[in-house]
Amino acid sequence: MAHRPKRTFRQRAADSSDSDGAEESPAEPGVPREVAAPGSAEEGPPSGGGRARVAGRPHRVRGPRGRGRVWASSRRAKEAAPRADEGSDYICEVMWCLSLSACLISESRVLDMSTDEEDEIHHSSESKDDQGLSSDSSSSLGEKELSSTVKIPDAAFIQAARRKRELARAQDDYISLDVEHTSTVSGMKRESEDDPESEPDDHKKRIPFTLKPQTFRQRMAEESISRNEETSEESQEDEKQDIWERQQMRKAVKIIEERDIDLSRGSGSSKVKKFDTSISFTPVNLEIIKKQLNTRLTLLQETHRSHLREYEKYVQDVKSSKSTIQNLESSSNQALNCKFYKSMKVYVENLIDCLNEKIINIQEIESSMHALLLKQAMTFMKRRQDELKHESTYLQQLSRKDETSTSGNLAVDEKTQWILEEIESRRTKRRQARMLSGNCNHQEGTSSDDELPSAEMIDFQKSQGDILQKQKKVFEDVHDDFCNIQNILLKFQQWREKFPDSYYEAFISLCIPKLLNPLVRVQLIDWNPLKLDSTVLKEMPWFKSVEEFMDSSVEDSKKESSSDKKILSTIINKTIIPRLTDFVEFLWDPLSASQTTSLITHCRVILEEHSICENEVSKSKQDLLKSIVSRMKKAVEDDVFIPLYPKSAVENKTSPHSKFQERQFWSGLKLFHNILLWNGLLTDDTLQELGLGKLLNRYLIIALLNATPGPDVVKKCNQVAACLPEKWFENSATRTSIPQLENFIQFLLQSAHKLSRSEFRDKVEEIILILVKIKALNQAESFIGEHHLDHLKSLIKKD
């Protein structure tokens, strides 16, 4: 069945020879034929006999009506032979169409055209499309004229008519109605086409340079058609559309009628089945019907109740949703909350940008201050070592001179002489200062000797002042909200008070120490924990601000589960302790009592009062303690030097050898005291190994053994015992001292034996008291019983 065309479809005008099946009428030699466009048009309604009337005129393309794409294809023979008589051509065309329509009608009764055949017709060449269109038009005419059975012409009749028409076209003659005689010209022409050798040579062909003139009848027909086409195009399209629809409807009705006739013939012999009354059905009574109705009613009631419950639930949901919306509209501050979070985000980003920009300047200032202090510390250390070396060398040369001869002066180089004069000058100044202060119990050698010349001191203060000026200018161009620790913490405090859940979920307590690190470091630039007059951490502005921030969270219900209380300890652990470690490793002088005392004070505050939880292990704390132990070991190995001279050289207390030896002993004893001051911060084993094992037994005891027993030796022993921590001897169950003091106890017993036989017998009691203090009770009782010192037994019993 043909497809129904679109209303806007415009029928193509083509040559009348397009209705010839697969064989087209050949054009004259030498004249090229126009090739059709590759896109073929859709099948449209039949055109009746209009194609014969417009065969000779050129094709005219017109734009589509109301559509976006134009479906048109023009193909016309450039050199088609003019027909002699339009009337005879029309009659022959009608006969041809009638014969083809009869064939199509007979075939439509058997089967419909399949979709594949329609697609093949749709995609065939232009000549086959035109042939199909002419066939449809002829079919419509045949159905109008032949309402009854039509005699179908055979193939020979159709072929003869086709050949006669082709012959007439070739001779520019009319088409005769008598088709019994076939044209020979067409056959000859066909044979000439089939035989390529019969064609004339190219140089013998006559090349036409102008189109053949049209006949008067053709020109008249073309002019009349062109005039009528403009005026009647719309009406013709509607009329053609209606004709095509009526044709399709008649085809469909005929096909259905024929199918019904076939079915009636096939089923005519079958008999109509009658209802069998013998079949029995289940008896139905009122009880069964009533029961089924009740069951159905129960189901419907349950369904209704479930729907009611769902309805009530939905009503409640709607009410709760409305109330929630009202509550949110009345009490919600989502806009304000969003504004607050955005402001905090912008504030933190700006704060981080500011700190990232300033951290470079902070590091440079820290490095400058550290380099300045390191230079000063290295100056003191190098000067002490050089002076010790030159003085020791001078005394050795002096001892050799005394041994060889007593006459003549010792030749001393200028540098050594200048150093000795400088040493003596500083000592004289310190003695004068002690006399003015009233400190007469000072021992030579216990001074730190950290005085600088006036010129160097002025340069140092000037450089330090320049660094402090740079420190003040670091945040000179920054708003207080981004450089003042109190203002920064106030921002986070507002967050914690307004939105505690998001505050704790964001782990702000872990971020605050990192944000405050650069600001705390700026305040620590002029902080020197080795000076006694340095600012205590508790008095620093950042310390107070952090403490206030931590105290303000006490009222918070989540205080116990929060980590705000660890902010201060985290800052100390991440910022303060590493700075202390640098001071210990590079700047601390363990021989300086003032530096050691100040450092221990700060370390006790940091490590004991504000340490992290006991269960946590702080790597920075371990690094600090390791650096302390390492620095003290280095001091014992490099700075302790107690020379041993002959007794003849040291008997005279005013001799240079005796004075030098005394100063070095008291310097070693001072270091021994400074080491044991770390009791409570360092482990007992570490202190006993450093103080007793490496310093007391290796240096101090040897110097005591070389000295003459007397009041000076007893005084030194009392000083040694006074340095020992009392915690080591608190265990009253034991009557023996710690193993590292065994050498010291033996020296005390030897000194007591010597003193008991000398004029200094009263000093024996002091030695017994030293033994009792260090828990050497067994040795004290043995000595008392051996020398029959019964009056001293009371000392042991009191203990």
Phi, psi and omega in degrees: 000136183287151178285148177282124183283165178285155181295329183274003181294136179244121185294143180279146172260125183221174180289147181294343179284355180290339180286357180281098169009227184275343184263121179263153176288126185289145175280168180293152180298139177089353181252118181287149179262148181283131182273135182287158177293149184293334180269115180276152182280157176288158182289132183242181179292152182294151185259008182066227180258017183292334185291327180292328182282337183249020185291325188273341185275155179290151182287141181237122183267134177233145181297154181290159180255109175074019180231160183273335184234142183262128175254102182209149177209129182244130175215121184217136178289126182293328185236043178292140182288132177292142180275144185287318186226119181293328181291315180293322178298320181293318181295317179296322179295322179295316180297318179297317180294323179296320180294318180291323180295325178296321178295318181294323180295318180294322181288328180292338178285337182274309182204158176273157176290132181285165181293326180295322180292322179296318178297323180293320178294322182294325183261010179283180183289173185293325182293322180287329176296313181295324179297319179296322180293318179294327179294318179296320180293318179294328179295321180294320179293321181295325180290332178287316187276328184250088177279339179257188182292131183252142176284123185276123177290152181276179183292325180295321179296316180295320181293322179295319179296320180296316181294321179297318180295321178294320178297319180295321179295319182294327182268005185052039182244175180280163180265118182283152178280343179276112184252017181287325181265126179272149181281139179269336182296319179297318179296320180296320180293322178296319179295324179293328177289320181291329183260105181292340182285336182283348181289144179289161180292161183296325184283346179267346181290149177263120184267114179282135179254354178226156176288151177293139179293141179279156177285162180298322181293322179292320179295320179295317180295320181294318180293319181293320180293319180295327179286319182284335184295322183293321188275327189250014184294315182295314181294325180294320180297316179295319180294317178297322179298315180296318179298317181296321179295317179297321178298315180296322179294318179295321177299315181296318181295318179297318181296319181293318179297318180295322178295320179296320179297318179296319180292322179294325177292319182289329184256010181293328183283340182282148181263150179284131180287138179254154180290132182270112182282350182282346181289132183257142178247162180293132180293139181240130177234181184290328181296317179296317180296318180295318179297316179296320178295319178296319178298316179296319179296320179297315178299317180294322178295317177298318178297320179295317179297318178297322177294322177296317178298315177299322179296314178299320178298316179296322178297316178296319178298319179296317179298314180296322178296318179296318179295321178297319179297317179297317180297318179294320180293327183275320188248350184281141177238046183300322179295317178294320179298314178298320178296320180295314180297320178296317179296321177295320179298313179296319181297313181295319178298316178294322179297316180295318178299318180297314182292323177297327180284324185273343185297331180294315178296321180297316179296322178295318180293319177299317180296322179295315179295318179296319179295323179294313179293323179295321178298318179294316180297317178294329177296314179296316183295314181294321179296318179296317181292320179293318179294320178297319181294313182292321179292319178296318178297318180297318180291325176295317177296323178293323178292320179293325179293320179294328181285324184278308182206159180255355182259154178093156178261149180281127179280120181238134180292164187293321182297314180297319179297317180295320179295316180296323178293320178296318180299313183293326179295315180293322179296321179297318178296320179293321178297318179296320178294323178290324178294321178294325180278349179084015179269097183259353182267011182287141179259138177295132181106349178266000177282150181283335179056053181246031177277143177248151173299155184300319181296314179294325179294322178294317178297319180296315181294323178295315179296320179295321177296320178297320180294320179292329175294320176296324178299319181291335183270359183298309182253031180293328182259018184246141178292152183298332180293346183244359178227349178266120185297323181295318178293322179295314179294332178295323177299313180289332176294320175298319177299315181295326181283322183279314185229075184296326182297308180293330179297312182284329178292333179276358179054050181295329181297337176274339182271330184300314179302324179289322179292323183277350184304309180297323182290323177291321180297327177296319180288341181267003183296318180265016180266123180236102182290356179270356178256140181292332181267014179288153183292135176287148183302323183295339181268356181282148182300318182296324180295316180294320180296318180293321178296319177296319178297320178290321180292329180292343179269007180293323182286349180289135181293339181262019183300317184293324182270353181272171180245017178296330181292348179264002184296313182296314179296326178293318178299316179297318183291323185268338187240311187284311184298316176301325178291321176298321179299320177296319178298319182293316186289323191246335190243336187285135175249106182298339177284346180273119180290322181293316178296318181295317180296315179295319180295319179295322179300312179294321180294323178294319178297319185283313188276336183256308186282326185236037178280163178286173183309147185298328183283343182271144179254117181267121179293321179295324177294317178297320178296321179296313181294322178296320179293326177296312180297317181297319180293323179290323175299317180296322179294320178297320183283326188259328190255348181268122179210111179241104183285156177246120180245163175298153182298328179296331182277336185252354179298322178279113185292344180265359180289152178301324181295316181295317180296317180296317179295319178297315180299319180290325177294312180293331174294317176296321178294325176297318177296322177300317178294317180296325179293314183287349174293342179281010177298130184101331176262321175256158181290156180297322180298319180295314180294320179294323178292316181287306187286314184273312186288311187272329186255308184292307184288333185268328186240305189291317181296322179295319178295325179290321179295330180279348181271158178279128181302135180175192181301324180296319179294316179297321178298316178297320178295322177297322178293323177295314180294328179291333180284338184289135180293137180291337181298332181292341186240025181280343180284106184281348182287332182271146177246011177238151182276182180288151186299326184293345180264008183298318179295320179294322179294317179297321177296319178298318179295318178297315179298322179295320177299315182293318182291330180294339180256005181248185181285353181255048181294333181293342179283348178296322179301320178295324178292322177296322178296323177296318179297320179294320182296321182269014174066030173267060187289320180298316179293324179293318179295320179296317180295318179296316179292325181292321183259009177053047177261068185293333180292346178267355179295333179297332178295322180288319181294323179297323180292000000 
